[in-house]
């Protein structure tokens, strides 16, 4: 079963400095029909104006991952980490017992376009931690590139949840398939372009909740970039 979450059906707020879309209930957008999917709690697509961003604020007991599509995002946190996240890099922050962080657009002229994603951790009260890593674009050229997993397999980032996160850049030459083990679920987020998922059309910024499907077959209309979550 594939349930499509169309991009224009998401919650939306434009604060001037922040243009944001919420797949699931978040902040002032509350929709009882869309609160989470499995352990996936937040899927926010944000565009932050030059020189603006999210000031220092707290989190706890959440796995927070961030992926930048365009521009750059400067991270600071209460653990002493300070990094700039750029396209092709992936960031993971385990809030655990508590962490404070800020995410700011350091450019004076260019906006930043990003996804921030939250997953529930598999246990509460973990020590807070942070990790950031670049991933070679060739590693996702019409193939699945593992960027986060519960065992840090294939040099992926470690997340404290039975979930695996993949990126893939698609072209229209051949389908890209994914075998979904029995009892597993998936969420597919279209980051760029458009495609069909098992024959179901998806456009840019659409998402799809997937259950009871043995195989996923993706065919791009030209080129597309996707993020796939393999969830328990």
VEXLO-313022 format. One record per atom (N, C-alpha, C, CB): residue in one letter; atom name; x, z, y. Coordinates in steps of 0.05 Angstrom, whole numbers, plus 5000, padded with zeros to 4 digits. Glycine has a CB too. Layout:
N
 rest atom    X    Z    Y
    A   CA    X    Z    Y
...
This chain:
232
 rest atom    X    Z    Y
    X    N 5017 5000 4976
    X   CA 5000 5000 5000
    X    C 5018 5000 5025
    X   CB 4981 5024 5000
    X    N 5011 4982 5043
    X   CA 5026 4980 5068
    X    C 5006 4984 5091
    X   CB 5040 4952 5071
    X    N 5012 5004 5108
    X   CA 4995 5010 5131
    X    C 5011 5005 5156
    X   CB 4985 5040 5130
    X    N 5002 4985 5171
    X   CA 5017 4977 5195
    X    C 5010 4994 5219
    X   CB 5012 4947 5201
    X    N 5031 5002 5234
    X   CA 5027 5016 5259
    X    C 5036 4997 5281
    X   CB 5044 5044 5260
    X    N 5017 4983 5294
    X   CA 5023 4963 5314
    X    C 5036 4976 5338
    X   CB 4998 4947 5321
    X    N 5054 4961 5350
    X   CA 5068 4972 5373
    X    C 5050 4979 5397
    X   CB 5089 4953 5383
    X    N 5029 4963 5401
    X   CA 5011 4967 5424
    X    C 4990 4989 5419
    X   CB 4997 4942 5431
    X    N 4991 5000 5394
    X   CA 4973 5023 5388
    X    C 4986 5050 5391
    X   CB 4961 5019 5360
    X    N 5012 5050 5397
    X   CA 5027 5075 5399
    X    C 5020 5089 5425
    X   CB 5057 5069 5398
    X    N 5026 5115 5426
    X   CA 5024 5129 5451
    X    C 5045 5119 5471
    X   CB 5028 5159 5447
    X    N 5038 5119 5497
    X   CA 5056 5108 5517
    X    C 5055 5124 5542
    X   CB 5049 5078 5523
    X    N 5078 5128 5554
    X   CA 5080 5141 5580
    X    C 5103 5129 5596
    X   CB 5085 5172 5577
    X    N 5098 5124 5621
    X   CA 5119 5114 5639
    X    C 5123 5133 5662
    X   CB 5112 5085 5650
    X    N 5146 5147 5661
    X   CA 5152 5168 5681
    X    C 5170 5157 5703
    X   CB 5165 5192 5667
    X    N 5173 5131 5704
    X   CA 5191 5119 5724
    X    C 5219 5118 5713
    X   CB 5190 5136 5750
    X    N 5232 5141 5710
    X   CA 5259 5141 5698
    X    C 5259 5137 5668
    X   CB 5272 5168 5705
    X    N 5235 5142 5655
    X   CA 5233 5139 5626
    X    C 5207 5124 5619
    X   CB 5233 5167 5613
    X    N 5211 5102 5604
    X   CA 5188 5087 5593
    X    C 5189 5091 5563
    X   CB 5190 5056 5600
    X    N 5169 5105 5552
    X   CA 5171 5115 5525
    X    C 5146 5109 5509
    X   CB 5176 5145 5524
    X    N 5150 5102 5483
    X   CA 5128 5097 5464
    X    C 5131 5116 5441
    X   CB 5129 5067 5455
    X    N 5108 5127 5432
    X   CA 5108 5147 5411
    X    C 5092 5137 5387
    X   CB 5097 5174 5421
    X    N 5105 5133 5364
    X   CA 5091 5125 5340
    X    C 5074 5148 5330
    X   CB 5111 5117 5318
    X    N 5084 5173 5332
    X   CA 5070 5196 5323
    X    C 5065 5215 5347
    X   CB 5086 5211 5301
    X    N 5047 5234 5343
    X   CA 5040 5253 5364
    X    C 5066 5265 5376
    X   CB 5021 5275 5354
    X    N 5067 5266 5402
    X   CA 5091 5276 5415
    X    C 5085 5282 5444
    X   CB 5115 5256 5414
    X    N 5093 5306 5453
    X   CA 5089 5314 5481
    X    C 5059 5313 5488
    X   CB 5106 5297 5501
    X    N 5052 5299 5509
    X   CA 5024 5298 5518
    X    C 5007 5279 5501
    X   CB 5022 5290 5547
    X    N 5020 5262 5484
    X   CA 5006 5244 5467
    X    C 5000 5258 5441
    X   CB 5021 5217 5462
    X    N 4975 5264 5436
    X   CA 4967 5277 5411
    X    C 4945 5261 5397
    X   CB 4957 5306 5417
    X    N 4951 5252 5373
    X   CA 4933 5236 5357
    X    C 4932 5248 5329
    X   CB 4941 5206 5357
    X    N 4910 5261 5321
    X   CA 4909 5273 5294
    X    C 4912 5253 5272
    X   CB 4883 5288 5291
    X    N 4907 5228 5277
    X   CA 4910 5208 5256
    X    C 4939 5199 5252
    X   CB 4892 5183 5263
    X    N 4956 5206 5272
    X   CA 4984 5197 5270
    X    C 5002 5221 5279
    X   CB 4989 5172 5288
    X    N 5007 5239 5261
    X   CA 5023 5262 5267
    X    C 5051 5260 5254
    X   CB 5010 5288 5258
    X    N 5053 5247 5231
    X   CA 5078 5244 5216
    X    C 5074 5226 5193
    X   CB 5090 5272 5207
    X    N 5095 5218 5179
    X   CA 5094 5204 5154
    X    C 5115 5217 5136
    X   CB 5098 5173 5157
    X    N 5105 5231 5115
    X   CA 5124 5246 5098
    X    C 5141 5265 5115
    X   CB 5142 5226 5081
    X    N 5167 5264 5112
    X   CA 5185 5281 5128
    X    C 5191 5269 5156
    X   CB 5210 5287 5114
    X    N 5181 5245 5161
    X   CA 5187 5232 5187
    X    C 5167 5242 5207
    X   CB 5185 5201 5183
    X    N 5176 5256 5228
    X   CA 5159 5269 5247
    X    C 5158 5255 5274
    X   CB 5169 5297 5251
    X    N 5179 5243 5283
    X   CA 5180 5230 5310
    X    C 5193 5203 5307
    X   CB 5194 5248 5330
    X    N 5181 5183 5320
    X   CA 5193 5157 5323
    X    C 5187 5147 5351
    X   CB 5181 5136 5301
    X    N 5206 5154 5369
    X   CA 5203 5147 5397
    X    C 5221 5124 5405
    X   CB 5209 5172 5415
    X    N 5209 5104 5418
    X   CA 5225 5082 5430
    X    C 5226 5086 5460
    X   CB 5212 5054 5423
    X    N 5251 5091 5470
    X   CA 5254 5098 5498
    X    C 5271 5078 5513
    X   CB 5268 5126 5500
    X    N 5264 5074 5538
    X   CA 5281 5060 5557
    X    C 5286 5078 5581
    X   CB 5268 5033 5566
    X    N 5311 5085 5585
    X   CA 5319 5104 5606
    X    C 5333 5090 5629
    X   CB 5337 5127 5594
    X    N 5324 5095 5653
    X   CA 5335 5082 5677
    X    C 5364 5090 5681
    X   CB 5318 5089 5701
    X    N 5379 5073 5696
    X   CA 5407 5080 5702
    X    C 5410 5107 5716
    X   CB 5419 5058 5720
    X    N 5429 5122 5707
    X   CA 5435 5148 5719
    X    C 5415 5170 5713
    X   CB 5437 5145 5748
    X    N 5396 5165 5695
    X   CA 5375 5184 5688
    X    C 5378 5193 5659
    X   CB 5347 5172 5693
    X    N 5362 5212 5650
    X   CA 5363 5220 5622
    X    C 5349 5246 5618
    X   CB 5391 5221 5613
    X    N 5353 5256 5594
    X   CA 5341 5282 5585
    X    C 5361 5304 5591
    X   CB 5333 5281 5555
    X    N 5355 5322 5609
    X   CA 5372 5344 5615
    X    C 5375 5364 5592
    X   CB 5363 5359 5640
    X    N 5392 5383 5595
    X   CA 5397 5402 5573
    X    C 5371 5416 5565
    X   CB 5418 5423 5582
    X    N 5365 5416 5539
    X   CA 5340 5428 5529
    X    C 5345 5436 5499
    X   CB 5316 5408 5531
    X    N 5329 5455 5489
    X   CA 5334 5465 5462
    X    C 5318 5452 5440
    X   CB 5329 5495 5462
    X    N 5329 5453 5416
    X   CA 5314 5446 5391
    X    C 5322 5466 5369
    X   CB 5320 5416 5383
    X    N 5305 5467 5349
    X   CA 5313 5482 5325
    X    C 5298 5471 5301
    X   CB 5307 5513 5328
    X    N 5311 5473 5278
    X   CA 5300 5466 5252
    X    C 5288 5437 5252
    X   CB 5278 5485 5244
    X    N 5305 5418 5260
    X   CA 5297 5390 5260
    X    C 5323 5373 5257
    X   CB 5282 5382 5286
    X    N 5320 5351 5241
    X   CA 5342 5331 5239
    X    C 5336 5309 5259
    X   CB 5344 5320 5210
    X    N 5353 5305 5279
    X   CA 5348 5286 5300
    X    C 5369 5264 5299
    X   CB 5350 5300 5328
    X    N 5360 5239 5296
    X   CA 5378 5216 5295
    X    C 5371 5197 5317
    X   CB 5376 5202 5267
    X    N 5392 5185 5328
    X   CA 5389 5167 5352
    X    C 5405 5142 5347
    X   CB 5399 5181 5377
    X    N 5392 5119 5355
    X   CA 5404 5093 5352
    X    C 5399 5078 5378
    X   CB 5393 5077 5327
    X    N 5421 5068 5390
    X   CA 5419 5053 5415
    X    C 5419 5023 5409
    X   CB 5443 5060 5433
    X    N 5399 5009 5421
    X   CA 5398 4980 5418
    X    C 5413 4966 5440
    X   CB 5369 4971 5418
    X    N 5410 4976 5465
    X   CA 5424 4964 5488
    X    C 5432 4986 5507
    X   CB 5406 4943 5502
    X    N 5455 4983 5520
    X   CA 5465 5003 5539
    X    C 5481 5024 5525
    X   CB 5442 5015 5553
    X    N 5482 5048 5537
    X   CA 5498 5070 5527
    X    C 5483 5096 5533
    X   CB 5526 5070 5539
    X    N 5489 5116 5517
    X   CA 5476 5143 5520
    X    C 5498 5164 5517
    X   CB 5454 5147 5499
    X    N 5500 5181 5537
    X   CA 5520 5202 5537
    X    C 5508 5228 5527
    X   CB 5532 5206 5566
    X    N 5521 5239 5506
    X   CA 5511 5263 5493
    X    C 5529 5287 5500
    X   CB 5510 5260 5462
    X    N 5516 5310 5506
    X   CA 5530 5336 5509
    X    C 5513 5357 5495
    X   CB 5534 5343 5540
    X    N 5527 5376 5482
    X   CA 5511 5397 5469
    X    C 5525 5424 5470
    X   CB 5506 5390 5440
    X    N 5510 5445 5462
    X   CA 5520 5472 5464
    X    C 5541 5478 5443
    X   CB 5497 5491 5461
    X    N 5547 5460 5425
    X   CA 5569 5464 5406
    X    C 5595 5454 5418
    X   CB 5563 5449 5380
    X    N 5594 5442 5441
    X   CA 5618 5431 5454
    X    C 5623 5402 5449
    X   CB 5642 5446 5445
    X    N 5605 5388 5436
    X   CA 5608 5360 5431
    X    C 5601 5344 5456
    X   CB 5590 5350 5408
    X    N 5616 5323 5461
    X   CA 5611 5305 5483
    X    C 5619 5276 5475
    X   CB 5626 5313 5508
    X    N 5600 5259 5471
    X   CA 5605 5232 5462
    X    C 5587 5212 5477
    X   CB 5600 5229 5431
    X    N 5595 5187 5477
    X   CA 5578 5165 5487
    X    C 5570 5148 5464
    X   CB 5594 5148 5509
    X    N 5544 5145 5460
    X   CA 5533 5129 5438
    X    C 5527 5101 5448
    X   CB 5507 5143 5427
    X    N 5538 5081 5433
    X   CA 5535 5053 5440
    X    C 5522 5038 5417
    X   CB 5562 5041 5448
    X    N 5513 5013 5423
    X   CA 5501 4997 5401
    X    C 5520 4995 5377
    X   CB 5494 4970 5411
    X    N 5509 4997 5353
    X   CA 5525 4996 5329
    X    C 5533 5023 5319
    X   CB 5549 4979 5333
    X    N 5528 5044 5335
    X   CA 5535 5072 5328
    X    C 5509 5087 5321
    X   CB 5551 5086 5350
    X    N 5512 5107 5305
    X   CA 5489 5124 5296
    X    C 5497 5153 5301
    X   CB 5482 5118 5266
    X    N 5477 5168 5311
    X   CA 5481 5196 5318
    X    C 5462 5213 5301
    X   CB 5477 5201 5348
    X    N 5473 5236 5291
    X   CA 5456 5255 5277
    X    C 5462 5283 5287
    X   CB 5462 5254 5246
    X    N 5440 5297 5294
    X   CA 5443 5325 5303
    X    C 5424 5342 5286
    X   CB 5437 5327 5333
    X    N 5435 5362 5273
    X   CA 5419 5381 5258
    X    C 5415 5406 5276
    X   CB 5433 5389 5231
    X    N 5390 5410 5285
    X   CA 5385 5431 5304
    X    C 5388 5459 5291
    X   CB 5358 5428 5316
    X    N 5379 5461 5266
    X   CA 5383 5486 5251
    X    C 5373 5511 5266
    X   CB 5412 5490 5244
    X    N 5389 5531 5267
    X   CA 5382 5556 5280
    X    C 5379 5554 5311
    X   CB 5402 5578 5273
    X    N 5388 5532 5322
    X   CA 5384 5527 5350
    X    C 5407 5513 5363
    X   CB 5381 5554 5364
    X    N 5401 5492 5379
    X   CA 5422 5477 5393
    X    C 5409 5467 5419
    X   CB 5432 5454 5376
    X    N 5425 5466 5440
    X   CA 5417 5454 5465
    X    C 5433 5428 5469
    X   CB 5421 5474 5489
    X    N 5420 5408 5480
    X   CA 5434 5383 5484
    X    C 5422 5368 5507
    X   CB 5433 5365 5458
    X    N 5437 5349 5518
    X   CA 5427 5330 5538
    X    C 5435 5302 5529
    X   CB 5439 5336 5566
    X    N 5418 5282 5537
    X   CA 5423 5254 5530
    X    C 5419 5238 5556
    X   CB 5405 5243 5507
    X    N 5440 5228 5568
    X   CA 5438 5216 5595
    X    C 5449 5187 5594
    X   CB 5454 5232 5615
    X    N 5437 5170 5611
    X   CA 5447 5143 5615
    X    C 5470 5144 5635
    X   CB 5424 5124 5624
    X    N 5495 5139 5626
    X   CA 5517 5142 5645
    X    C 5521 5118 5664
    X   CB 5543 5146 5629
    X    N 5506 5096 5659
    X   CA 5510 5073 5676
    X    C 5495 5075 5702
    X   CB 5500 5048 5660
    X    N 5507 5065 5723
    X   CA 5494 5065 5749
    X    C 5477 5040 5753
    X   CB 5515 5067 5771
    X    N 5479 5021 5735
    X   CA 5465 4996 5739
    X    C 5448 4987 5715
    X   CB 5485 4974 5745
    X    N 5455 4995 5690
    X   CA 5442 4984 5667
    X    C 5424 5005 5653
    X   CB 5463 4974 5647
    X    N 5399 4997 5646
    X   CA 5383 5016 5630
    X    C 5393 5019 5602
    X   CB 5353 5006 5630
    X    N 5384 5038 5588
    X   CA 5391 5042 5559
    X    C 5365 5041 5543
    X   CB 5407 5069 5554
    X    N 5366 5026 5521
    X   CA 5343 5023 5503
    X    C 5350 5036 5477
    X   CB 5335 4992 5500
    X    N 5335 5055 5467
    X   CA 5342 5070 5444
    X    C 5318 5079 5428
    X   CB 5358 5095 5452
    X    N 5323 5086 5403
    X   CA 5304 5101 5386
    X    C 5314 5129 5381
    X   CB 5299 5086 5360
    X    N 5296 5148 5385
    X   CA 5303 5176 5377
    X    C 5282 5183 5355
    X   CB 5302 5196 5401
    X    N 5293 5193 5333
    X   CA 5277 5198 5309
    X    C 5282 5227 5299
    X   CB 5284 5178 5287
    X    N 5260 5240 5292
    X   CA 5262 5268 5281
    X    C 5252 5268 5253
    X   CB 5247 5288 5299
    X    N 5266 5282 5236
    X   CA 5256 5288 5209
    X    C 5257 5318 5204
    X   CB 5274 5273 5187
    X    N 5237 5328 5189
    X   CA 5237 5355 5181
    X    C 5261 5360 5163
    X   CB 5211 5364 5168
    X    N 5276 5382 5166
    X   CA 5298 5388 5147
    X    C 5286 5399 5121
    X   CB 5317 5409 5159
    X    N 5303 5398 5100
    X   CA 5294 5408 5074
    X    C 5295 5439 5072
    X   CB 5311 5397 5051
    X    N 5306 5452 5092
    X   CA 5305 5481 5094
    X    C 5310 5489 5123
    X   CB 5326 5494 5075
    X    N 5299 5512 5130
    X   CA 5302 5522 5157
    X    C 5327 5540 5159
    X   CB 5277 5537 5166
    X    N 5336 5545 5183
    X   CA 5357 5564 5188
    X    C 5385 5554 5181
    X   CB 5352 5588 5172
    X    N 5389 5528 5181
    X   CA 5415 5516 5175
    X    C 5433 5520 5200
    X   CB 5413 5486 5167
    X    N 5460 5520 5196
    X   CA 5477 5521 5219
    X    C 5475 5494 5234
    X   CB 5507 5525 5210
    X    N 5473 5495 5261
    X   CA 5471 5470 5276
    X    C 5497 5454 5274
    X   CB 5465 5477 5306
    X    N 5494 5428 5274
    X   CA 5517 5410 5272
    X    C 5511 5383 5284
    X   CB 5525 5407 5242
    X    N 5532 5368 5289
    X   CA 5530 5342 5302
    X    C 5550 5322 5290
    X   CB 5536 5345 5333
    X    N 5541 5297 5288
    X   CA 5558 5276 5277
    X    C 5551 5250 5290
    X   CB 5554 5275 5246
    X    N 5571 5233 5295
    X   CA 5567 5207 5306
    X    C 5587 5188 5294
    X   CB 5570 5207 5338
    X    N 5578 5163 5288
    X   CA 5596 5145 5274
    X    C 5589 5116 5280
    X   CB 5595 5150 5243
    X    N 5609 5098 5284
    X   CA 5603 5070 5287
    X    C 5600 5057 5259
    X   CB 5626 5055 5303
    X    N 5584 5037 5257
    X   CA 5580 5022 5233
    X    C 5584 4992 5238
    X   CB 5551 5027 5221
    X    N 5600 4980 5221
    X   CA 5608 4952 5224
    X    C 5583 4934 5222
    X   CB 5629 4944 5203
    X    N 5577 4917 5242
    X   CA 5554 4900 5240
    X    C 5555 4881 5216
    X   CB 5552 4883 5265
    X    N 5579 4874 5207
    X   CA 5580 4857 5183
    X    C 5568 4871 5158
    X   CB 5609 4849 5178
    X    N 5568 4897 5159
    X   CA 5558 4912 5136
    X    C 5528 4912 5133
    X   CB 5567 4940 5138
    X    N 5514 4901 5154
    X   CA 5485 4899 5152
    X    C 5476 4870 5156
    X   CB 5472 4917 5173
    X    N 5494 4851 5153
    X   CA 5488 4823 5156
    X    C 5472 4814 5132
    X   CB 5513 4806 5160
    X    N 5446 4813 5134
    X   CA 5427 4806 5112
    X    C 5432 4823 5087
    X   CB 5430 4777 5105
    X    N 5437 4849 5092
    X   CA 5440 4868 5071
    X    C 5434 4896 5082
    X   CB 5469 4867 5058
    X    N 5429 4914 5064
    X   CA 5422 4942 5072
    X    C 5447 4958 5077
    X   CB 5404 4955 5050
    X    N 5450 4969 5100
    X   CA 5473 4985 5107
    X    C 5463 5014 5109
    X   CB 5486 4976 5134
    X    N 5473 5031 5091
    X   CA 5465 5059 5091
    X    C 5479 5074 5115
    X   CB 5473 5073 5064
    X    N 5463 5086 5132
    X   CA 5475 5099 5156
    X    C 5471 5130 5155
    X   CB 5462 5088 5181
    X    N 5451 5139 5139
    X   CA 5447 5168 5137
    X    C 5435 5174 5109
    X   CB 5429 5179 5159
    X    N 5444 5197 5097
    X   CA 5434 5204 5070
    X    C 5439 5233 5066
    X   CB 5449 5186 5049
    X    N 5426 5245 5045
    X   CA 5430 5274 5040
    X    C 5456 5280 5026
    X   CB 5407 5283 5022
    X    N 5472 5260 5018
    X   CA 5497 5265 5005
    X    C 5521 5250 5018
    X   CB 5496 5257 4976
    X    N 5516 5240 5042
    X   CA 5536 5225 5058
    X    C 5549 5202 5042
    X   CB 5558 5244 5067
    X    N 5533 5190 5024
    X   CA 5542 5168 5007
    X    C 5551 5144 5025
    X   CB 5521 5159 4987
    X    N 5570 5129 5015
    X   CA 5580 5105 5028
    X    C 5588 5110 5057
    X   CB 5558 5083 5027
    X    N 5599 5133 5062
    X   CA 5609 5141 5089
    X    C 5586 5143 5109
    X   CB 5630 5121 5098
    X    N 5562 5148 5100
    X   CA 5539 5151 5118
    X    C 5540 5179 5130
    X   CB 5513 5146 5104
    X    N 5523 5183 5151
    X   CA 5520 5209 5163
    X    C 5504 5227 5144
    X   CB 5507 5207 5190
    X    N 5509 5253 5145
    X   CA 5495 5272 5128
    X    C 5470 5282 5142
    X   CB 5513 5296 5121
    X    N 5447 5279 5129
    X   CA 5422 5291 5139
    X    C 5411 5311 5118
    X   CB 5401 5269 5145
    X    N 5399 5332 5127
    X   CA 5390 5353 5110
    X    C 5361 5348 5102
    X   CB 5393 5381 5123
    X    N 5356 5327 5088
    X   CA 5330 5319 5078
    X    C 5333 5298 5057
    X   CB 5312 5309 5102
    X    N 5315 5297 5038
    X   CA 5316 5277 5016
    X    C 5306 5251 5028
    X   CB 5298 5286 4992
    X    N 5323 5239 5044
    X   CA 5316 5213 5058
    X    C 5342 5197 5061
    X   CB 5303 5219 5085
    X    N 5338 5171 5059
    X   CA 5360 5153 5064
    X    C 5352 5133 5086
    X   CB 5369 5138 5038
    X    N 5369 5128 5105
    X   CA 5363 5111 5127
    X    C 5382 5087 5126
    X   CB 5366 5126 5155
    X    N 5370 5063 5128
    X   CA 5385 5038 5126
    X    C 5380 5021 5151
    X   CB 5377 5022 5100
    X    N 5400 5005 5158
    X   CA 5397 4984 5178
    X    C 5401 4957 5164
    X   CB 5416 4988 5202
    X    N 5388 4936 5175
    X   CA 5393 4909 5165
    X    C 5388 4889 5187
    X   CB 5376 4903 5140
    X    N 5405 4869 5189
    X   CA 5401 4846 5206
    X    C 5392 4823 5188
    X   CB 5427 4838 5223
    X    N 5369 4812 5194
    X   CA 5357 4791 5176
    X    C 5360 4764 5189
    X   CB 5328 4798 5170
    X    N 5361 4744 5171
    X   CA 5357 4716 5180
    X    C 5336 4703 5162
    X   CB 5384 4700 5180
    X    N 5328 4680 5169
    X   CA 5305 4667 5156
    X    C 5313 4652 5131
    X   CB 5290 4650 5175
    X    N 5338 4653 5123
    X   CA 5347 4635 5101
    X    C 5335 4645 5074
    X   CB 5377 4635 5100
    X    N 5337 4671 5069
    X   CA 5328 4681 5043
    X    C 5315 4708 5048
    X   CB 5351 4683 5022
    X    N 5297 4717 5030
    X   CA 5285 4743 5032
    X    C 5307 4765 5028
    X   CB 5262 4747 5012
    X    N 5302 4788 5040
    X   CA 5318 4811 5035
    X    C 5300 4831 5021
    X   CB 5331 4824 5061
    X    N 5307 4839 4996
    X   CA 5290 4857 4980
    X    C 5301 4885 4979
    X   CB 5288 4845 4952
    X    N 5283 4903 4974
    X   CA 5290 4931 4970
    X    C 5273 4943 4947
    X   CB 5287 4948 4996
    X    N 5286 4954 4927
    X   CA 5272 4966 4905
    X    C 5265 4995 4912
    X   CB 5288 4964 4878
    X    N 5239 5001 4911
    X   CA 5230 5028 4918
    X    C 5224 5043 4892
    X   CB 5205 5027 4937
    X    N 5240 5064 4885
    X   CA 5235 5078 4860
    X    C 5207 5090 4858
    X   CB 5256 5100 4857
    X    N 5198 5094 4834
    X   CA 5172 5106 4830
    X    C 5170 5133 4843
    X   CB 5166 5108 4800
    X    N 5148 5138 4857
    X   CA 5144 5163 4871
    X    C 5156 5165 4898
    X   CB 5155 5185 4854
    X    N 5172 5145 4907
    X   CA 5184 5145 4933
    X    C 5166 5130 4953
    X   CB 5212 5132 4932
    X    N 5170 5136 4978
    X   CA 5155 5123 5000
    X    C 5175 5111 5019
    X   CB 5136 5143 5013
    X    N 5166 5095 5037
    X   CA 5184 5083 5057
    X    C 5170 5079 5084
    X   CB 5195 5056 5047
    X    N 5186 5079 5105
    X   CA 5177 5071 5131
    X    C 5195 5049 5141
    X   CB 5176 5096 5151
    X    N 5184 5027 5150
    X   CA 5199 5005 5161
    X    C 5193 5003 5191
    X   CB 5194 4979 5147
    X    N 5214 5003 5208
    X   CA 5211 5000 5237
    X    C 5225 4974 5245
    X   CB 5222 5024 5252
    X    N 5211 4957 5258
    X   CA 5222 4931 5268
    X    C 5235 4936 5295
    X   CB 5201 4909 5269
    X    N 5262 4934 5296
    X   CA 5276 4939 5320
    X    C 5278 4914 5338
    X   CB 5304 4949 5314
    X    N 5281 4891 5326
    X   CA 5282 4866 5341
    X    C 5270 4844 5324
    X   CB 5312 4858 5348
    X    N 5258 4824 5337
    X   CA 5248 4801 5323
    X    C 5222 4806 5309
    X   CB 5268 4791 5303
    X    N 5215 4788 5290
    X   CA 5190 4791 5275
    X    C 5196 4782 5246
    X   CB 5167 4775 5287
    X    N 5178 4790 5228
    X   CA 5182 4784 5199
    X    C 5157 4788 5184
    X   CB 5205 4802 5188
    X    N 5158 4782 5158
    X   CA 5136 4790 5140
    X    C 5147 4810 5120
    X   CB 5124 4765 5126
    X    N 5131 4830 5114
    X   CA 5137 4850 5094
    X    C 5117 4847 5071
    X   CB 5137 4879 5106
    X    N 5126 4837 5048
    X   CA 5108 4831 5026
    X    C 5084 4815 5035
    X   CB 5098 4858 5013
    X    N 5090 4796 5053
    X   CA 5070 4778 5063
    X    C 5055 4788 5087
    X   CB 5050 4772 5042
    X    N 5059 4814 5095
    X   CA 5045 4825 5118
    X    C 5062 4820 5143
    X   CB 5041 4856 5114
    X    N 5051 4808 5164
    X   CA 5066 4802 5188
    X    C 5072 4827 5205
    X   CB 5052 4781 5205
    X    N 5096 4829 5214
    X   CA 5104 4851 5232
    X    C 5120 4840 5256
    X   CB 5122 4872 5217
    X    N 5113 4849 5280
    X   CA 5127 4840 5304
    X    C 5146 4862 5314
    X   CB 5106 4833 5326
    X    N 5161 4856 5334
    X   CA 5180 4875 5345
    X    C 5166 4901 5353
    X   CB 5194 4863 5370
    X    N 5178 4923 5346
    X   CA 5168 4950 5352
    X    C 5145 4959 5334
    X   CB 5160 4953 5380
    X    N 5136 4942 5316
    X   CA 5116 4950 5296
    X    C 5130 4968 5276
    X   CB 5103 4926 5283
    X    N 5114 4986 5263
    X   CA 5123 5002 5241
    X    C 5104 4998 5217
    X   CB 5125 5032 5249
    X    N 5113 5007 5194
    X   CA 5096 5004 5170
    X    C 5102 5028 5151
    X   CB 5101 4977 5155
    X    N 5080 5042 5144
    X   CA 5082 5063 5123
    X    C 5077 5050 5096
    X   CB 5061 5086 5129
    X    N 5094 5056 5077
    X   CA 5094 5042 5051
    X    C 5093 5062 5029
    X   CB 5119 5024 5048
    X    N 5074 5059 5011
    X   CA 5071 5076 4987
    X    C 5061 5059 4964
    X   CB 5051 5100 4993
    X    N 5068 5066 4940
    X   CA 5059 5053 4916
    X    C 5066 5023 4915
    X   CB 5029 5056 4913
    X    N 5090 5017 4926
    X   CA 5101 4990 4924
    X    C 5128 4991 4910
    X   CB 5104 4977 4953
    X    N 5130 4975 4888
    X   CA 5155 4975 4873
    X    C 5178 4960 4887
    X   CB 5150 4963 4846
    X    N 5171 4939 4901
    X   CA 5191 4923 4914
    X    C 5182 4915 4942
    X   CB 5199 4899 4898
    X    N 5200 4917 4961
    X   CA 5196 4907 4988
    X    C 5211 4880 4991
    X   CB 5204 4928 5009
    X    N 5197 4861 5002
    X   CA 5209 4835 5007
    X    C 5205 4827 5036
    X   CB 5198 4813 4988
    X    N 5227 4825 5051
    X   CA 5227 4820 5079
    X    C 5236 4792 5085
    X   CB 5244 4840 5095
    X    N 5221 4777 5101
    X   CA 5229 4750 5109
    X    C 5227 4748 5139
    X   CB 5211 4728 5095
    X    N 5249 4742 5152
    X   CA 5249 4742 5181
    X    C 5239 4715 5192
    X   CB 5278 4747 5192
    X    N 5226 4716 5215
    X   CA 5219 4692 5230
    X    C 5242 4687 5250
    X   CB 5192 4695 5245
    X    N 5263 4673 5240
    X   CA 5287 4669 5255
    X    C 5306 4692 5249
    X   CB 5281 4668 5286
    X    N 5310 4710 5268
    X   CA 5327 4734 5264
    X    C 5311 4759 5270
    X   CB 5352 4732 5282
    X    N 5319 4781 5257
    X   CA 5306 4806 5261
    X    C 5325 4829 5254
    X   CB 5280 4808 5245
    X    N 5320 4852 5266
    X   CA 5335 4876 5258
    X    C 5315 4898 5251
    X   CB 5354 4886 5282
    X    N 5320 4912 5229
    X   CA 5301 4932 5220
    X    C 5316 4958 5213
    X   CB 5285 4922 5195
    X    N 5300 4980 5213
    X   CA 5310 5006 5203
    X    C 5290 5014 5181
    X   CB 5312 5027 5226
    X    N 5301 5021 5158
    X   CA 5285 5029 5135
    X    C 5291 5058 5127
    X   CB 5290 5010 5111
    X    N 5269 5073 5123
    X   CA 5271 5101 5113
    X    C 5261 5102 5085
    X   CB 5256 5120 5133
    X    N 5277 5111 5066
    X   CA 5269 5116 5039
    X    C 5264 5146 5036
    X   CB 5291 5106 5018
    X    N 5238 5153 5032
    X   CA 5230 5181 5035
    X    C 5217 5191 5009
    X   CB 5210 5183 5057
    X    N 5219 5218 5005
    X   CA 5206 5230 4981
    X    C 5177 5234 4986
    X   CB 5220 5256 4973
